[in-house]
């Protein structure tokens, strides 16, 4: 039972940030598309802003790996 709870915690550590990132990137992407249409020189900034939410998923993945390695 303990291993099942650890697996569930690891899945939630990756899944919930991934869901939040998807929602954030959808909103950022539509705003970035309209901004780039008006000012093409902002493309680099918009790409960076689109990539920032991905750090949540990366950190969630790191937490999941730490959970699995510590308790497995």
Secondary structure, DSSP 8 states (H G I E B T S, - for coil): -HHHHHHHHHHHHHHHHHHHHHHHHHHHHHHHHHHHHH-GGGHHHHHHHHHHTHHHHHHHHHHHHHHHHHH-
